[in-house]
């Protein structure tokens, strides 16, 4: 499985951060489903006891300037990750005025999303933040 996406537009970075922040306020964990066209953030916290369920569907072309992903196979061309939206929000909030953000699926001890943030004030340097998925 492979995933790499790059956000370049400041407006897209801020909008993406607001979406993730909203999901983080409503749910402690969620499932990120990636396919070639869309990103889905899905939660179902305590649905049995009257909790909330969220289905957030984002077209990747509305946010990402570069977007490459490969699932397990051509038939199952999707990636599922369980993550904590608050951790994702923390990574994105520190990069609100970034020149670009590159998000990659990497395998450290477990699969995780790696954030490479290129800050406007820095030349030829970038800050890399890591967020492990569950």
C-alpha positions as CSV (number, residue, x, y, z in Angstrom):
1,X,0.0,0.0,0.0
2,X,1.2,3.5,-0.8
3,X,-0.2,6.9,-0.2
4,X,1.2,10.4,-0.8
5,X,-0.6,13.7,-1.0
6,X,0.6,17.3,-1.1
7,X,-1.4,20.4,-0.2
8,X,0.0,23.6,-1.6
9,X,-2.8,26.2,-1.4
10,X,-3.1,28.0,2.0
11,X,-6.9,28.1,1.7
12,X,-7.0,24.3,1.1
13,X,-4.7,23.7,4.1
14,X,-6.9,25.8,6.4
15,X,-10.1,24.3,5.1
16,X,-8.7,20.7,5.5
17,X,-7.6,21.6,9.1
18,X,-11.1,23.0,10.0
19,X,-12.7,19.8,8.7
20,X,-10.4,17.6,10.7
21,X,-10.7,19.8,13.8
22,X,-14.5,19.5,13.6
23,X,-14.3,15.7,13.4
24,X,-11.9,15.8,16.4
25,X,-14.4,17.7,18.5
26,X,-17.1,15.2,17.8
27,X,-15.2,11.9,18.0
28,X,-12.2,10.5,19.8
29,X,-11.3,8.2,16.9
30,X,-12.2,7.7,13.3
31,X,-11.5,5.6,10.3
32,X,-9.8,7.2,7.3
33,X,-10.7,5.5,4.1
34,X,-8.6,6.5,1.0
35,X,-9.4,5.7,-2.6
36,X,-8.2,7.2,-5.8
37,X,-10.9,9.9,-5.8
38,X,-11.9,10.6,-2.3
39,X,-11.0,10.7,1.4
40,X,-13.6,9.5,3.9
41,X,-13.6,10.1,7.6
42,X,-16.0,7.7,9.3
43,X,-17.0,7.5,13.0
44,X,-19.5,5.5,14.9
45,X,-19.0,6.4,18.5
46,X,-21.5,4.8,20.8
47,X,-24.1,4.4,18.2
48,X,-26.0,1.8,20.2
49,X,-26.5,4.2,23.1
50,X,-27.6,7.2,21.1
51,X,-24.1,8.6,20.1
52,X,-23.2,10.2,16.9
53,X,-22.1,8.8,13.6
54,X,-20.1,10.9,11.0
55,X,-19.6,10.2,7.4
56,X,-17.4,12.9,5.9
57,X,-16.5,12.6,2.2
58,X,-13.9,14.9,0.6
59,X,-12.9,14.9,-3.0
60,X,-9.2,14.7,-3.1
61,X,-9.0,17.1,-6.1
62,X,-10.5,19.9,-4.0
63,X,-7.6,19.8,-1.5
64,X,-4.6,18.1,-2.9
65,X,-2.4,19.3,-5.7
66,X,-0.6,15.9,-5.8
67,X,-2.4,12.7,-4.8
68,X,-1.0,9.2,-5.3
69,X,-2.3,6.1,-3.7
70,X,-2.2,2.3,-4.3
71,X,-4.3,-0.1,-2.3
72,X,-3.6,-3.7,-1.6
73,X,-4.5,-4.7,-5.1
74,X,-6.1,-3.2,-8.2
75,X,-9.5,-4.8,-7.2
76,X,-9.2,-3.5,-3.6
77,X,-7.7,-0.1,-4.4
78,X,-8.4,1.4,-1.0
79,X,-6.5,2.1,2.3
80,X,-8.1,2.1,5.7
81,X,-6.5,3.7,8.7
82,X,-7.8,4.1,12.2
83,X,-6.6,7.4,13.7
84,X,-7.2,10.0,16.4
85,X,-8.4,13.2,14.7
86,X,-7.0,15.4,17.5
87,X,-3.5,14.1,16.7
88,X,-4.0,15.0,13.1
89,X,-5.4,18.4,14.1
90,X,-2.3,19.2,16.2
91,X,0.0,18.4,13.2
92,X,-2.1,20.6,10.9
93,X,-2.6,23.5,13.2
94,X,1.1,24.1,13.6
95,X,1.3,24.4,9.8
96,X,-1.5,26.8,9.1
97,X,0.7,29.2,7.3
98,X,2.9,26.6,5.6
99,X,4.0,26.8,2.0
100,X,3.1,23.1,1.6
101,X,2.2,20.0,3.5
102,X,3.1,16.5,2.2
103,X,1.2,13.6,3.9
104,X,2.7,10.1,3.4
105,X,1.8,6.6,4.6
106,X,4.9,5.2,6.1
107,X,5.7,2.1,8.2
108,X,7.6,2.8,11.4
109,X,6.7,0.2,14.1
110,X,3.1,0.4,12.7
111,X,1.6,2.1,9.7
112,X,1.5,5.8,10.3
113,X,0.9,9.1,8.5
114,X,4.0,11.2,8.2
115,X,3.7,15.0,7.7
116,X,6.4,17.0,6.0
117,X,5.7,20.7,6.4
118,X,7.5,23.3,4.4
119,X,7.3,26.6,6.2
120,X,7.2,29.9,4.4
121,X,9.9,31.6,6.5
122,X,12.5,28.8,6.0
123,X,14.5,28.3,2.9
124,X,15.6,24.8,1.8
125,X,14.4,23.3,5.1
126,X,11.3,21.6,6.2
127,X,9.8,20.5,9.5
128,X,8.6,16.9,9.6
129,X,6.0,15.9,12.2
130,X,4.8,12.3,12.7
131,X,1.4,11.0,13.7
132,X,1.0,7.3,14.3
133,X,-2.3,5.6,13.4
134,X,-3.8,3.0,15.7
